[in-house]
Every structure is written in C-alpha cells, then in structure tokens.
Amino acid sequence: MDIMKKILSHLEATSYRDLEDVVAPATGIPYGTLARIKCGETDNPRIKTVQPLFNYFKRKTVRQS
C-alpha cells in the first residue's frame, strides 16, 4: 500500500473533531487542509503536508502496537 493510501485510511478513521483538536495541532497542518484531504476535495497534497501526517500516524500506530 502506498503512503497516501495509508494516510487516507487513517484520516477516514479519524473524526473531524479529532482532526481539529488533535491531528492539526500535532502536525501543524491547518484543520481546513486536513478536512479537504479527508473528504477528497484535495486529492494530491504537497509533500510538506504528507510528511507530517505520515510521521504522526506512524508514531500513533507504533504506540498502539
């Protein structure tokens, strides 16, 4: 599975409230950007957006293991 598919999978499993209250502050990515990616409005985000999301969800996954 490619990186963007993994990120989208995590975003789909995350509520919009958690995107705003948890993910946005932890990654530095504005909530609006996260919401647009989650709903499919932004289908090709920049690497400066993808990298922090990848790092965030990677850390989250490691903690759950």
mmCIF file of the N, C-alpha and C atoms, coordinates in Angstrom:
data_MODEL
# 
_entry.id   MODEL 
# 
loop_
_atom_site.group_PDB 
_atom_site.id 
_atom_site.type_symbol 
_atom_site.label_atom_id 
_atom_site.label_alt_id 
_atom_site.label_comp_id 
_atom_site.label_asym_id 
_atom_site.label_entity_id 
_atom_site.label_seq_id 
_atom_site.pdbx_PDB_ins_code 
_atom_site.Cartn_x 
_atom_site.Cartn_y 
_atom_site.Cartn_z 
_atom_site.occupancy 
_atom_site.B_iso_or_equiv 
_atom_site.pdbx_formal_charge 
_atom_site.auth_seq_id 
_atom_site.auth_comp_id 
_atom_site.auth_asym_id 
_atom_site.auth_atom_id 
_atom_site.pdbx_PDB_model_num 
ATOM 1   N N  . MET A 1 1  ? 0.856   -1.183 0.000  1.00 0.00 ? 1  MET A N  1 
ATOM 2   C CA . MET A 1 1  ? 0.000   0.000  0.000  1.00 0.00 ? 1  MET A CA 1 
ATOM 3   C C  . MET A 1 1  ? 0.895   1.236  0.000  1.00 0.00 ? 1  MET A C  1 
ATOM 4   N N  . ASP A 1 2  ? 0.558   2.198  -0.840 1.00 0.00 ? 2  ASP A N  1 
ATOM 5   C CA . ASP A 1 2  ? 1.411   3.386  -0.878 1.00 0.00 ? 2  ASP A CA 1 
ATOM 6   C C  . ASP A 1 2  ? 1.107   4.321  0.299  1.00 0.00 ? 2  ASP A C  1 
ATOM 7   N N  . ILE A 1 3  ? 1.984   5.260  0.506  1.00 0.00 ? 3  ILE A N  1 
ATOM 8   C CA . ILE A 1 3  ? 1.910   6.137  1.674  1.00 0.00 ? 3  ILE A CA 1 
ATOM 9   C C  . ILE A 1 3  ? 0.603   6.921  1.717  1.00 0.00 ? 3  ILE A C  1 
ATOM 10  N N  . MET A 1 4  ? 0.190   7.477  0.584  1.00 0.00 ? 4  MET A N  1 
ATOM 11  C CA . MET A 1 4  ? -1.033  8.285  0.582  1.00 0.00 ? 4  MET A CA 1 
ATOM 12  C C  . MET A 1 4  ? -2.249  7.439  0.911  1.00 0.00 ? 4  MET A C  1 
ATOM 13  N N  . LYS A 1 5  ? -2.301  6.215  0.467  1.00 0.00 ? 5  LYS A N  1 
ATOM 14  C CA . LYS A 1 5  ? -3.424  5.337  0.806  1.00 0.00 ? 5  LYS A CA 1 
ATOM 15  C C  . LYS A 1 5  ? -3.457  5.062  2.308  1.00 0.00 ? 5  LYS A C  1 
ATOM 16  N N  . LYS A 1 6  ? -2.295  4.885  2.913  1.00 0.00 ? 6  LYS A N  1 
ATOM 17  C CA . LYS A 1 6  ? -2.231  4.676  4.362  1.00 0.00 ? 6  LYS A CA 1 
ATOM 18  C C  . LYS A 1 6  ? -2.713  5.910  5.107  1.00 0.00 ? 6  LYS A C  1 
ATOM 19  N N  . ILE A 1 7  ? -2.269  7.063  4.665  1.00 0.00 ? 7  ILE A N  1 
ATOM 20  C CA . ILE A 1 7  ? -2.677  8.305  5.313  1.00 0.00 ? 7  ILE A CA 1 
ATOM 21  C C  . ILE A 1 7  ? -4.186  8.495  5.179  1.00 0.00 ? 7  ILE A C  1 
ATOM 22  N N  . LEU A 1 8  ? -4.716  8.265  3.983  1.00 0.00 ? 8  LEU A N  1 
ATOM 23  C CA . LEU A 1 8  ? -6.163  8.405  3.776  1.00 0.00 ? 8  LEU A CA 1 
ATOM 24  C C  . LEU A 1 8  ? -6.937  7.435  4.650  1.00 0.00 ? 8  LEU A C  1 
ATOM 25  N N  . SER A 1 9  ? -6.437  6.235  4.798  1.00 0.00 ? 9  SER A N  1 
ATOM 26  C CA . SER A 1 9  ? -7.086  5.254  5.653  1.00 0.00 ? 9  SER A CA 1 
ATOM 27  C C  . SER A 1 9  ? -7.152  5.756  7.096  1.00 0.00 ? 9  SER A C  1 
ATOM 28  N N  . HIS A 1 10 ? -6.068  6.315  7.578  1.00 0.00 ? 10 HIS A N  1 
ATOM 29  C CA . HIS A 1 10 ? -6.044  6.873  8.934  1.00 0.00 ? 10 HIS A CA 1 
ATOM 30  C C  . HIS A 1 10 ? -6.975  8.083  9.051  1.00 0.00 ? 10 HIS A C  1 
ATOM 31  N N  . LEU A 1 11 ? -6.964  8.942  8.044  1.00 0.00 ? 11 LEU A N  1 
ATOM 32  C CA . LEU A 1 11 ? -7.838  10.115 8.080  1.00 0.00 ? 11 LEU A CA 1 
ATOM 33  C C  . LEU A 1 11 ? -9.305  9.714  8.084  1.00 0.00 ? 11 LEU A C  1 
ATOM 34  N N  . GLU A 1 12 ? -9.652  8.711  7.288  1.00 0.00 ? 12 GLU A N  1 
ATOM 35  C CA . GLU A 1 12 ? -11.034 8.241  7.246  1.00 0.00 ? 12 GLU A CA 1 
ATOM 36  C C  . GLU A 1 12 ? -11.471 7.691  8.599  1.00 0.00 ? 12 GLU A C  1 
ATOM 37  N N  . ALA A 1 13 ? -10.545 7.111  9.338  1.00 0.00 ? 13 ALA A N  1 
ATOM 38  C CA . ALA A 1 13 ? -10.860 6.536  10.649 1.00 0.00 ? 13 ALA A CA 1 
ATOM 39  C C  . ALA A 1 13 ? -10.850 7.583  11.768 1.00 0.00 ? 13 ALA A C  1 
ATOM 40  N N  . THR A 1 14 ? -10.476 8.803  11.444 1.00 0.00 ? 14 THR A N  1 
ATOM 41  C CA . THR A 1 14 ? -10.371 9.881  12.431 1.00 0.00 ? 14 THR A CA 1 
ATOM 42  C C  . THR A 1 14 ? -11.557 10.825 12.282 1.00 0.00 ? 14 THR A C  1 
ATOM 43  N N  . SER A 1 15 ? -12.194 11.153 13.376 1.00 0.00 ? 15 SER A N  1 
ATOM 44  C CA . SER A 1 15 ? -13.342 12.072 13.331 1.00 0.00 ? 15 SER A CA 1 
ATOM 45  C C  . SER A 1 15 ? -12.861 13.481 12.979 1.00 0.00 ? 15 SER A C  1 
ATOM 46  N N  . TYR A 1 16 ? -13.789 14.276 12.460 1.00 0.00 ? 16 TYR A N  1 
ATOM 47  C CA . TYR A 1 16 ? -13.448 15.661 12.141 1.00 0.00 ? 16 TYR A CA 1 
ATOM 48  C C  . TYR A 1 16 ? -13.068 16.425 13.409 1.00 0.00 ? 16 TYR A C  1 
ATOM 49  N N  . ARG A 1 17 ? -13.700 16.114 14.519 1.00 0.00 ? 17 ARG A N  1 
ATOM 50  C CA . ARG A 1 17 ? -13.359 16.771 15.789 1.00 0.00 ? 17 ARG A CA 1 
ATOM 51  C C  . ARG A 1 17 ? -11.917 16.451 16.172 1.00 0.00 ? 17 ARG A C  1 
ATOM 52  N N  . ASP A 1 18 ? -11.518 15.181 16.052 1.00 0.00 ? 18 ASP A N  1 
ATOM 53  C CA . ASP A 1 18 ? -10.137 14.807 16.373 1.00 0.00 ? 18 ASP A CA 1 
ATOM 54  C C  . ASP A 1 18 ? -9.148  15.415 15.384 1.00 0.00 ? 18 ASP A C  1 
ATOM 55  N N  . LEU A 1 19 ? -9.571  15.564 14.133 1.00 0.00 ? 19 LEU A N  1 
ATOM 56  C CA . LEU A 1 19 ? -8.694  16.243 13.177 1.00 0.00 ? 19 LEU A CA 1 
ATOM 57  C C  . LEU A 1 19 ? -8.392  17.655 13.661 1.00 0.00 ? 19 LEU A C  1 
ATOM 58  N N  . GLU A 1 20 ? -9.436  18.328 14.133 1.00 0.00 ? 20 GLU A N  1 
ATOM 59  C CA . GLU A 1 20 ? -9.269  19.714 14.576 1.00 0.00 ? 20 GLU A CA 1 
ATOM 60  C C  . GLU A 1 20 ? -8.544  19.810 15.914 1.00 0.00 ? 20 GLU A C  1 
ATOM 61  N N  . ASP A 1 21 ? -8.931  18.958 16.861 1.00 0.00 ? 21 ASP A N  1 
ATOM 62  C CA . ASP A 1 21 ? -8.419  19.072 18.229 1.00 0.00 ? 21 ASP A CA 1 
ATOM 63  C C  . ASP A 1 21 ? -7.092  18.361 18.471 1.00 0.00 ? 21 ASP A C  1 
ATOM 64  N N  . VAL A 1 22 ? -6.803  17.332 17.693 1.00 0.00 ? 22 VAL A N  1 
ATOM 65  C CA . VAL A 1 22 ? -5.616  16.516 17.961 1.00 0.00 ? 22 VAL A CA 1 
ATOM 66  C C  . VAL A 1 22 ? -4.616  16.545 16.796 1.00 0.00 ? 22 VAL A C  1 
ATOM 67  N N  . VAL A 1 23 ? -5.080  16.156 15.613 1.00 0.00 ? 23 VAL A N  1 
ATOM 68  C CA . VAL A 1 23 ? -4.157  15.990 14.482 1.00 0.00 ? 23 VAL A CA 1 
ATOM 69  C C  . VAL A 1 23 ? -3.594  17.330 14.007 1.00 0.00 ? 23 VAL A C  1 
ATOM 70  N N  . ALA A 1 24 ? -4.450  18.318 13.838 1.00 0.00 ? 24 ALA A N  1 
ATOM 71  C CA . ALA A 1 24 ? -3.967  19.626 13.357 1.00 0.00 ? 24 ALA A CA 1 
ATOM 72  C C  . ALA A 1 24 ? -2.901  20.218 14.277 1.00 0.00 ? 24 ALA A C  1 
ATOM 73  N N  . PRO A 1 25 ? -3.149  20.291 15.593 1.00 0.00 ? 25 PRO A N  1 
ATOM 74  C CA . PRO A 1 25 ? -2.091  20.836 16.458 1.00 0.00 ? 25 PRO A CA 1 
ATOM 75  C C  . PRO A 1 25 ? -0.820  19.983 16.476 1.00 0.00 ? 25 PRO A C  1 
ATOM 76  N N  . ALA A 1 26 ? -0.976  18.674 16.404 1.00 0.00 ? 26 ALA A N  1 
ATOM 77  C CA . ALA A 1 26 ? 0.195   17.784 16.475 1.00 0.00 ? 26 ALA A CA 1 
ATOM 78  C C  . ALA A 1 26 ? 1.049   17.848 15.216 1.00 0.00 ? 26 ALA A C  1 
ATOM 79  N N  . THR A 1 27 ? 0.426   18.136 14.078 1.00 0.00 ? 27 THR A N  1 
ATOM 80  C CA . THR A 1 27 ? 1.161   18.131 12.809 1.00 0.00 ? 27 THR A CA 1 
ATOM 81  C C  . THR A 1 27 ? 1.493   19.520 12.294 1.00 0.00 ? 27 THR A C  1 
ATOM 82  N N  . GLY A 1 28 ? 0.772   20.531 12.796 1.00 0.00 ? 28 GLY A N  1 
ATOM 83  C CA . GLY A 1 28 ? 0.957   21.887 12.280 1.00 0.00 ? 28 GLY A CA 1 
ATOM 84  C C  . GLY A 1 28 ? 0.227   22.128 10.971 1.00 0.00 ? 28 GLY A C  1 
ATOM 85  N N  . ILE A 1 29 ? -0.610  21.181 10.566 1.00 0.00 ? 29 ILE A N  1 
ATOM 86  C CA . ILE A 1 29 ? -1.376  21.314 9.330  1.00 0.00 ? 29 ILE A CA 1 
ATOM 87  C C  . ILE A 1 29 ? -2.743  21.897 9.688  1.00 0.00 ? 29 ILE A C  1 
ATOM 88  N N  . PRO A 1 30 ? -3.166  22.942 8.994  1.00 0.00 ? 30 PRO A N  1 
ATOM 89  C CA . PRO A 1 30 ? -4.460  23.545 9.314  1.00 0.00 ? 30 PRO A CA 1 
ATOM 90  C C  . PRO A 1 30 ? -5.607  22.532 9.182  1.00 0.00 ? 30 PRO A C  1 
ATOM 91  N N  . TYR A 1 31 ? -6.592  22.693 10.060 1.00 0.00 ? 31 TYR A N  1 
ATOM 92  C CA . TYR A 1 31 ? -7.754  21.801 10.043 1.00 0.00 ? 31 TYR A CA 1 
ATOM 93  C C  . TYR A 1 31 ? -8.422  21.787 8.668  1.00 0.00 ? 31 TYR A C  1 
ATOM 94  N N  . GLY A 1 32 ? -8.577  22.945 8.049  1.00 0.00 ? 32 GLY A N  1 
ATOM 95  C CA . GLY A 1 32 ? -9.228  23.016 6.731  1.00 0.00 ? 32 GLY A CA 1 
ATOM 96  C C  . GLY A 1 32 ? -8.536  22.150 5.702  1.00 0.00 ? 32 GLY A C  1 
ATOM 97  N N  . THR A 1 33 ? -7.223  22.125 5.733  1.00 0.00 ? 33 THR A N  1 
ATOM 98  C CA . THR A 1 33 ? -6.457  21.289 4.812  1.00 0.00 ? 33 THR A CA 1 
ATOM 99  C C  . THR A 1 33 ? -6.723  19.817 5.089  1.00 0.00 ? 33 THR A C  1 
ATOM 100 N N  . LEU A 1 34 ? -6.718  19.445 6.363  1.00 0.00 ? 34 LEU A N  1 
ATOM 101 C CA . LEU A 1 34 ? -6.983  18.051 6.733  1.00 0.00 ? 34 LEU A CA 1 
ATOM 102 C C  . LEU A 1 34 ? -8.386  17.631 6.309  1.00 0.00 ? 34 LEU A C  1 
ATOM 103 N N  . ALA A 1 35 ? -9.361  18.500 6.526  1.00 0.00 ? 35 ALA A N  1 
ATOM 104 C CA . ALA A 1 35 ? -10.745 18.188 6.160  1.00 0.00 ? 35 ALA A CA 1 
ATOM 105 C C  . ALA A 1 35 ? -10.888 18.029 4.647  1.00 0.00 ? 35 ALA A C  1 
ATOM 106 N N  . ARG A 1 36 ? -10.212 18.883 3.880  1.00 0.00 ? 36 ARG A N  1 
ATOM 107 C CA . ARG A 1 36 ? -10.284 18.772 2.417  1.00 0.00 ? 36 ARG A CA 1 
ATOM 108 C C  . ARG A 1 36 ? -9.643  17.487 1.916  1.00 0.00 ? 36 ARG A C  1 
ATOM 109 N N  . ILE A 1 37 ? -8.565  17.065 2.548  1.00 0.00 ? 37 ILE A N  1 
ATOM 110 C CA . ILE A 1 37 ? -7.936  15.798 2.156  1.00 0.00 ? 37 ILE A CA 1 
ATOM 111 C C  . ILE A 1 37 ? -8.867  14.640 2.508  1.00 0.00 ? 37 ILE A C  1 
ATOM 112 N N  . LYS A 1 38 ? -9.422  14.673 3.719  1.00 0.00 ? 38 LYS A N  1 
ATOM 113 C CA . LYS A 1 38 ? -10.296 13.595 4.176  1.00 0.00 ? 38 LYS A CA 1 
ATOM 114 C C  . LYS A 1 38 ? -11.511 13.421 3.276  1.00 0.00 ? 38 LYS A C  1 
ATOM 115 N N  . CYS A 1 39 ? -12.136 14.509 2.861  1.00 0.00 ? 39 CYS A N  1 
ATOM 116 C CA . CYS A 1 39 ? -13.356 14.402 2.057  1.00 0.00 ? 39 CYS A CA 1 
ATOM 117 C C  . CYS A 1 39 ? -13.069 14.217 0.568  1.00 0.00 ? 39 CYS A C  1 
ATOM 118 N N  . GLY A 1 40 ? -11.802 14.253 0.170  1.00 0.00 ? 40 GLY A N  1 
ATOM 119 C CA . GLY A 1 40 ? -11.437 14.006 -1.222 1.00 0.00 ? 40 GLY A CA 1 
ATOM 120 C C  . GLY A 1 40 ? -11.355 15.250 -2.086 1.00 0.00 ? 40 GLY A C  1 
ATOM 121 N N  . GLU A 1 41 ? -11.582 16.406 -1.491 1.00 0.00 ? 41 GLU A N  1 
ATOM 122 C CA . GLU A 1 41 ? -11.505 17.655 -2.248 1.00 0.00 ? 41 GLU A CA 1 
ATOM 123 C C  . GLU A 1 41 ? -10.069 17.936 -2.703 1.00 0.00 ? 41 GLU A C  1 
ATOM 124 N N  . THR A 1 42 ? -9.115  17.584 -1.856 1.00 0.00 ? 42 THR A N  1 
ATOM 125 C CA . THR A 1 42 ? -7.696  17.688 -2.202 1.00 0.00 ? 42 THR A CA 1 
ATOM 126 C C  . THR A 1 42 ? -7.182  16.268 -2.384 1.00 0.00 ? 42 THR A C  1 
ATOM 127 N N  . ASP A 1 43 ? -6.902  15.896 -3.629 1.00 0.00 ? 43 ASP A N  1 
ATOM 128 C CA . ASP A 1 43 ? -6.500  14.508 -3.876 1.00 0.00 ? 43 ASP A CA 1 
ATOM 129 C C  . ASP A 1 43 ? -5.003  14.343 -4.107 1.00 0.00 ? 43 ASP A C  1 
ATOM 130 N N  . ASN A 1 44 ? -4.272  15.449 -4.160 1.00 0.00 ? 44 ASN A N  1 
ATOM 131 C CA . ASN A 1 44 ? -2.833  15.366 -4.370 1.00 0.00 ? 44 ASN A CA 1 
ATOM 132 C C  . ASN A 1 44 ? -2.120  16.409 -3.505 1.00 0.00 ? 44 ASN A C  1 
ATOM 133 N N  . PRO A 1 45 ? -2.109  16.181 -2.175 1.00 0.00 ? 45 PRO A N  1 
ATOM 134 C CA . PRO A 1 45 ? -1.485  17.168 -1.284 1.00 0.00 ? 45 PRO A CA 1 
ATOM 135 C C  . PRO A 1 45 ? 0.034   17.228 -1.476 1.00 0.00 ? 45 PRO A C  1 
ATOM 136 N N  . ARG A 1 46 ? 0.583   18.336 -1.100 1.00 0.00 ? 46 ARG A N  1 
ATOM 137 C CA . ARG A 1 46 ? 2.034   18.536 -1.226 1.00 0.00 ? 46 ARG A CA 1 
ATOM 138 C C  . ARG A 1 46 ? 2.786   17.690 -0.212 1.00 0.00 ? 46 ARG A C  1 
ATOM 139 N N  . ILE A 1 47 ? 4.041   17.452 -0.498 1.00 0.00 ? 47 ILE A N  1 
ATOM 140 C CA . ILE A 1 47 ? 4.879   16.639 0.386  1.00 0.00 ? 47 ILE A CA 1 
ATOM 141 C C  . ILE A 1 47 ? 4.997   17.286 1.761  1.00 0.00 ? 47 ILE A C  1 
ATOM 142 N N  . LYS A 1 48 ? 4.979   18.627 1.832  1.00 0.00 ? 48 LYS A N  1 
ATOM 143 C CA . LYS A 1 48 ? 5.081   19.293 3.134  1.00 0.00 ? 48 LYS A CA 1 
ATOM 144 C C  . LYS A 1 48 ? 3.839   19.038 3.991  1.00 0.00 ? 48 LYS A C  1 
ATOM 145 N N  . THR A 1 49 ? 2.774   18.548 3.385  1.00 0.00 ? 49 THR A N  1 
ATOM 146 C CA . THR A 1 49 ? 1.584   18.135 4.113  1.00 0.00 ? 49 THR A CA 1 
ATOM 147 C C  . THR A 1 49 ? 1.618   16.636 4.394  1.00 0.00 ? 49 THR A C  1 
ATOM 148 N N  . VAL A 1 50 ? 2.036   15.872 3.421  1.00 0.00 ? 50 VAL A N  1 
ATOM 149 C CA . VAL A 1 50 ? 2.045   14.411 3.550  1.00 0.00 ? 50 VAL A CA 1 
ATOM 150 C C  . VAL A 1 50 ? 3.050   13.939 4.603  1.00 0.00 ? 50 VAL A C  1 
ATOM 151 N N  . GLN A 1 51 ? 4.233   14.514 4.629  1.00 0.00 ? 51 GLN A N  1 
ATOM 152 C CA . GLN A 1 51 ? 5.280   14.053 5.540  1.00 0.00 ? 51 GLN A CA 1 
ATOM 153 C C  . GLN A 1 51 ? 4.883   14.164 7.012  1.00 0.00 ? 51 GLN A C  1 
ATOM 154 N N  . PRO A 1 52 ? 4.364   15.314 7.474  1.00 0.00 ? 52 PRO A N  1 
ATOM 155 C CA . PRO A 1 52 ? 3.954   15.371 8.883  1.00 0.00 ? 52 PRO A CA 1 
ATOM 156 C C  . PRO A 1 52 ? 2.820   14.396 9.210  1.00 0.00 ? 52 PRO A C  1 
ATOM 157 N N  . LEU A 1 53 ? 1.898   14.197 8.277  1.00 0.00 ? 53 LEU A N  1 
ATOM 158 C CA . LEU A 1 53 ? 0.815   13.238 8.504  1.00 0.00 ? 53 LEU A CA 1 
ATOM 159 C C  . LEU A 1 53 ? 1.366   11.822 8.601  1.00 0.00 ? 53 LEU A C  1 
ATOM 160 N N  . PHE A 1 54 ? 2.271   11.488 7.704  1.00 0.00 ? 54 PHE A N  1 
ATOM 161 C CA . PHE A 1 54 ? 2.892   10.164 7.739  1.00 0.00 ? 54 PHE A CA 1 
ATOM 162 C C  . PHE A 1 54 ? 3.598   9.951  9.079  1.00 0.00 ? 54 PHE A C  1 
ATOM 163 N N  . ASN A 1 55 ? 4.372   10.930 9.512  1.00 0.00 ? 55 ASN A N  1 
ATOM 164 C CA . ASN A 1 55 ? 5.096   10.816 10.780 1.00 0.00 ? 55 ASN A CA 1 
ATOM 165 C C  . ASN A 1 55 ? 4.131   10.694 11.958 1.00 0.00 ? 55 ASN A C  1 
ATOM 166 N N  . TYR A 1 56 ? 3.068   11.480 11.950 1.00 0.00 ? 56 TYR A N  1 
ATOM 167 C CA . TYR A 1 56 ? 2.090   11.445 13.037 1.00 0.00 ? 56 TYR A CA 1 
ATOM 168 C C  . TYR A 1 56 ? 1.423   10.073 13.123 1.00 0.00 ? 56 TYR A C  1 
ATOM 169 N N  . PHE A 1 57 ? 0.902   9.583  12.017 1.00 0.00 ? 57 PHE A N  1 
ATOM 170 C CA . PHE A 1 57 ? 0.198   8.307  12.054 1.00 0.00 ? 57 PHE A CA 1 
ATOM 171 C C  . PHE A 1 57 ? 1.150   7.133  12.284 1.00 0.00 ? 57 PHE A C  1 
ATOM 172 N N  . LYS A 1 58 ? 2.390   7.274  11.860 1.00 0.00 ? 58 LYS A N  1 
ATOM 173 C CA . LYS A 1 58 ? 3.389   6.227  12.138 1.00 0.00 ? 58 LYS A CA 1 
ATOM 174 C C  . LYS A 1 58 ? 3.635   6.136  13.653 1.00 0.00 ? 58 LYS A C  1 
ATOM 175 N N  . ARG A 1 59 ? 3.814   7.288  14.305 1.00 0.00 ? 59 ARG A N  1 
ATOM 176 C CA . ARG A 1 59 ? 4.011   7.293  15.768 1.00 0.00 ? 59 ARG A CA 1 
ATOM 177 C C  . ARG A 1 59 ? 2.786   6.744  16.476 1.00 0.00 ? 59 ARG A C  1 
ATOM 178 N N  . LYS A 1 60 ? 1.611   7.130  16.009 1.00 0.00 ? 60 LYS A N  1 
ATOM 179 C CA . LYS A 1 60 ? 0.371   6.666  16.630 1.00 0.00 ? 60 LYS A CA 1 
ATOM 180 C C  . LYS A 1 60 ? 0.234   5.157  16.504 1.00 0.00 ? 60 LYS A C  1 
ATOM 181 N N  . THR A 1 61 ? 0.577   4.605  15.352 1.00 0.00 ? 61 THR A N  1 
ATOM 182 C CA . THR A 1 61 ? 0.489   3.176  15.113 1.00 0.00 ? 61 THR A CA 1 
ATOM 183 C C  . THR A 1 61 ? 1.486   2.410  15.981 1.00 0.00 ? 61 THR A C  1 
ATOM 184 N N  . VAL A 1 62 ? 2.688   2.948  16.128 1.00 0.00 ? 62 VAL A N  1 
ATOM 185 C CA . VAL A 1 62 ? 3.708   2.290  16.945 1.00 0.00 ? 62 VAL A CA 1 
ATOM 186 C C  . VAL A 1 62 ? 3.263   2.231  18.399 1.00 0.00 ? 62 VAL A C  1 
ATOM 187 N N  . ARG A 1 63 ? 2.654   3.292  18.902 1.00 0.00 ? 63 ARG A N  1 
ATOM 188 C CA . ARG A 1 63 ? 2.185   3.330  20.285 1.00 0.00 ? 63 ARG A CA 1 
ATOM 189 C C  . ARG A 1 63 ? 1.075   2.319  20.523 1.00 0.00 ? 63 ARG A C  1 
ATOM 190 N N  . GLN A 1 64 ? 0.244   2.066  19.524 1.00 0.00 ? 64 GLN A N  1 
ATOM 191 C CA . GLN A 1 64 ? -0.870  1.133  19.680 1.00 0.00 ? 64 GLN A CA 1 
ATOM 192 C C  . GLN A 1 64 ? -0.421  -0.320 19.635 1.00 0.00 ? 64 GLN A C  1 
ATOM 193 N N  . SER A 1 65 ? 0.739   -0.583 19.095 1.00 0.00 ? 65 SER A N  1 
ATOM 194 C CA . SER A 1 65 ? 1.219   -1.964 18.958 1.00 0.00 ? 65 SER A CA 1 
ATOM 195 C C  . SER A 1 65 ? 1.674   -2.534 20.288 1.00 0.00 ? 65 SER A C  1 
# 
